[in-house]
Amino acid sequence: MNKEKETKILHTELVFPSSVETPLIKEAVGLVNHFNQEGLMLPVTVGHYKSLTKKGTLIVAKNTLGQVVGTAAYTQFYTKNIWEFGGWAVLEEYQHQGVGLKLMTQLFKKHHHFQTIAFGNKNSGPILESLGAKIIKNHAILPKRAFELCATCPRKPKIGCCDIIYNLSPVVEALGMPDTSWMSPRQFERLVYGIGEGQSGDFMGLGKKPEEWC
């Protein structure tokens, strides 16, 4: 019986909501804030998530009833062309069935942004590491604004982090990499690491290859 129930709830549809699909946005916000109550994620707002839909960087998973059971997004956009991956949540009943990986994969396929970081909690951190994410040990290379939300964290309301911060470049490359077989090595480096185009001086190390970040 349990196996039959698991098979039934595996059916999900991935959607990039538009800014007018308010019910989906509200459900995504509710899901993230559900885990905020458990102390795993910071709270989010409908206004913030509506702004993400306008950028096309919010994706949700719906079950056969049209209910949102998973979310993922690029949630913040910093200087030095760094994006933050976050809002990665899957309803308990749908966990351990690949929903989270599908959400991440489709988001990275649509926006294969290699200068991506993520704050990993006790649940998401091990998953990110298993996918190839690298721990960023030197927090000084990150924009200060990346730590502004620490002031809203009930666990550690100051500059710093009780979570582990990851470089997701290897994960983006593995899951969302476009076809690069036609590229020269130089073109590939410019695509992945932001090298060239007069930008390399803006990254303070984040334009380097993943093994040089940490």
Secondary structure per residue as TSV (DSSP state, phi and psi in degrees):
chain	resnum	aa	ss	phi	psi
A	1	M	-	360.0	-44.1
A	2	N	H	-62.6	-39.1
A	3	K	H	-65.5	-36.8
A	4	E	H	-65.4	-39.3
A	5	K	H	-66.2	-40.4
A	6	E	H	-61.8	-40.3
A	7	T	H	-63.1	-39.9
A	8	K	H	-65.3	-38.5
A	9	I	H	-87.0	0.8
A	10	L	T	-72.9	-16.6
A	11	H	-	-77.5	108.1
A	12	T	-	-134.3	155.3
A	13	E	E	-119.8	131.8
A	14	L	E	-95.0	133.6
A	15	V	E	-138.4	138.3
A	16	F	-	-95.4	100.1
A	17	P	-	-65.2	150.1
A	18	S	-	-88.1	168.2
A	19	S	T	-67.8	-15.0
A	20	V	T	-94.1	-5.2
A	21	E	-	-87.6	65.9
A	22	T	H	-57.9	-42.6
A	23	P	H	-57.2	-42.2
A	24	L	H	-65.3	-40.7
A	25	I	H	-63.6	-44.6
A	26	K	H	-63.5	-38.4
A	27	E	H	-68.4	-37.9
A	28	A	H	-63.1	-44.0
A	29	V	H	-61.9	-43.6
A	30	G	H	-61.6	-36.3
A	31	L	H	-67.3	-46.0
A	32	V	H	-62.6	-44.1
A	33	N	H	-69.3	-22.2
A	34	H	H	-60.6	-43.5
A	35	F	H	-77.8	-22.8
A	36	N	H	-61.5	-37.9
A	37	Q	T	-65.3	-21.8
A	38	E	T	-91.4	1.8
A	39	G	T	79.1	16.8
A	40	L	S	-98.6	-26.6
A	41	M	S	-137.8	154.9
A	42	L	-	-79.3	152.0
A	43	P	-	-70.0	152.9
A	44	V	-	-128.1	167.3
A	45	T	-	-122.6	159.7
A	46	V	H	-62.9	-40.0
A	47	G	H	-60.7	-43.0
A	48	H	H	-64.4	-46.0
A	49	Y	H	-69.5	-30.1
A	50	K	H	-65.5	-36.8
A	51	S	H	-65.9	-32.1
A	52	L	H	-68.3	-35.9
A	53	T	H	-64.2	-32.0
A	54	K	H	-68.6	-27.5
A	55	K	H	-87.3	-12.0
A	56	G	T	74.4	26.9
A	57	T	-	-112.1	14.8
A	58	L	E	-114.1	129.5
A	59	I	E	-126.9	143.5
A	60	V	E	-130.2	157.0
A	61	A	E	-111.0	128.8
A	62	K	E	-111.3	145.6
A	63	N	-	-87.0	-174.2
A	64	T	T	-67.9	-15.2
A	65	L	T	-91.8	-0.4
A	66	G	S	84.7	10.4
A	67	Q	-	-88.2	141.3
A	68	V	E	-75.2	121.8
A	69	V	E	-118.5	-0.4
A	70	G	E	-162.1	151.1
A	71	T	E	-143.9	158.1
A	72	A	E	-160.0	154.3
A	73	A	E	-165.5	158.6
A	74	Y	E	-88.3	113.0
A	75	T	E	-99.5	-26.4
A	76	Q	E	-135.6	151.0
A	77	F	E	-132.3	112.3
A	78	Y	-	-105.2	175.4
A	79	T	G	-67.0	172.0
A	80	K	G	63.5	17.8
A	81	N	G	63.3	32.0
A	82	I	-	-97.8	131.9
A	83	W	E	-110.5	153.6
A	84	E	E	-113.2	129.7
A	85	F	E	-89.6	132.1
A	86	G	E	-164.6	-165.5
A	87	G	E	56.7	29.1
A	88	W	E	-89.9	102.9
A	89	A	E	-144.4	140.8
A	90	V	E	-132.5	130.6
A	91	L	-	-53.7	141.0
A	92	E	G	-49.9	-44.1
A	93	E	G	-64.2	-18.8
A	94	Y	G	-106.7	3.1
A	95	Q	T	-73.4	158.2
A	96	H	T	65.2	26.7
A	97	Q	T	-127.0	12.1
A	98	G	T	88.0	3.1
A	99	V	H	-64.5	-45.2
A	100	G	H	-61.3	-41.4
A	101	L	H	-66.2	-39.2
A	102	K	H	-63.1	-41.5
A	103	L	H	-61.0	-48.7
A	104	M	H	-62.2	-44.8
A	105	T	H	-60.6	-47.0
A	106	Q	H	-67.1	-35.9
A	107	L	H	-65.0	-44.3
A	108	F	H	-71.4	-28.3
A	109	K	H	-68.9	-36.7
A	110	K	H	-76.4	-38.4
A	111	H	-	-129.8	84.9
A	112	H	-	-83.4	74.5
A	113	H	-	-95.4	113.9
A	114	F	S	-82.4	-19.9
A	115	Q	S	-87.4	61.8
A	116	T	E	-115.6	135.4
A	117	I	E	-119.8	166.9
A	118	A	E	-151.6	143.3
A	119	F	E	-94.2	114.8
A	120	G	E	-99.7	130.2
A	121	N	-	-92.3	-171.6
A	122	K	T	-64.4	-23.2
A	123	N	T	-88.6	-49.3
A	124	S	H	-79.1	-30.6
A	125	G	H	-55.7	-52.2
A	126	P	H	-60.8	-33.6
A	127	I	H	-67.2	-45.3
A	128	L	H	-60.3	-42.2
A	129	E	H	-64.8	-37.6
A	130	S	H	-66.2	-23.6
A	131	L	T	-87.9	-6.0
A	132	G	T	111.7	2.1
A	133	A	-	-62.3	146.0
A	134	K	E	-110.6	137.9
A	135	I	E	-71.4	132.2
A	136	I	-	-90.3	108.3
A	137	K	-	-85.6	-31.2
A	138	N	-	-96.4	93.1
A	139	H	G	-69.6	-13.8
A	140	A	G	-66.1	-21.5
A	141	I	G	-80.6	-7.3
A	142	L	S	-91.7	150.6
A	143	P	-	-62.7	142.7
A	144	K	G	-59.7	-31.0
A	145	R	G	-64.7	-19.1
A	146	A	G	-65.3	-18.4
A	147	F	G	-105.9	5.5
A	148	E	G	-61.5	-36.5
A	149	L	G	-70.6	-9.1
A	150	C	G	-59.3	-27.9
A	151	A	G	-65.8	-20.5
A	152	T	G	-97.5	-0.1
A	153	C	-	-85.7	121.9
A	154	P	S	-69.3	-16.2
A	155	R	S	-88.1	-30.9
A	156	K	-	-156.1	77.8
A	157	P	-	-79.8	61.3
A	158	K	S	-158.4	172.5
A	159	I	S	-60.3	129.9
A	160	G	S	140.9	-170.0
A	161	C	-	-161.5	131.5
A	162	C	S	-88.3	-9.0
A	163	D	S	-94.9	168.8
A	164	I	E	-95.9	137.7
A	165	I	E	-100.3	131.8
A	166	Y	E	-117.3	148.2
A	167	N	E	-91.9	115.8
A	168	L	-	-94.4	6.9
A	169	S	H	-52.5	-44.3
A	170	P	H	-64.5	-31.9
A	171	V	H	-73.4	-42.8
A	172	V	H	-60.4	-41.4
A	173	E	H	-64.5	-40.2
A	174	A	H	-72.8	-38.4
A	175	L	H	-96.8	-31.6
A	176	G	H	-123.8	12.3
A	177	M	-	-64.0	127.1
A	178	P	-	-73.2	172.9
A	179	D	-	-67.1	118.0
A	180	T	-	-115.7	11.8
A	181	S	T	-62.5	-24.8
A	182	W	T	-86.7	-8.0
A	183	M	S	-85.8	150.1
A	184	S	-	-78.8	162.4
A	185	P	H	-55.1	-37.3
A	186	R	H	-67.1	-43.2
A	187	Q	H	-62.8	-38.9
A	188	F	H	-63.2	-44.5
A	189	E	H	-62.9	-38.3
A	190	R	H	-67.7	-35.9
A	191	L	H	-67.2	-48.9
A	192	V	H	-81.1	-43.5
A	193	Y	H	-108.3	-0.2
A	194	G	-	71.4	19.7
A	195	I	-	-83.4	134.5
A	196	G	S	99.1	-171.4
A	197	E	T	55.7	24.7
A	198	G	T	67.6	20.4
A	199	Q	-	-107.8	-17.7
A	200	S	G	-58.8	-27.3
A	201	G	G	-75.7	-9.1
A	202	D	G	-91.7	-9.0
A	203	F	S	-93.7	-15.2
A	204	M	T	50.6	40.2
A	205	G	T	104.0	-21.6
A	206	L	T	-76.6	-10.8
A	207	G	T	-86.8	-1.7
A	208	K	S	-80.5	170.1
A	209	K	-	-67.8	152.7
A	210	P	H	-49.9	-38.9
A	211	E	H	-70.0	-14.2
A	212	E	H	-96.1	-5.4
A	213	W	H	-70.4	-40.9
A	214	C	-	-101.3	360.0
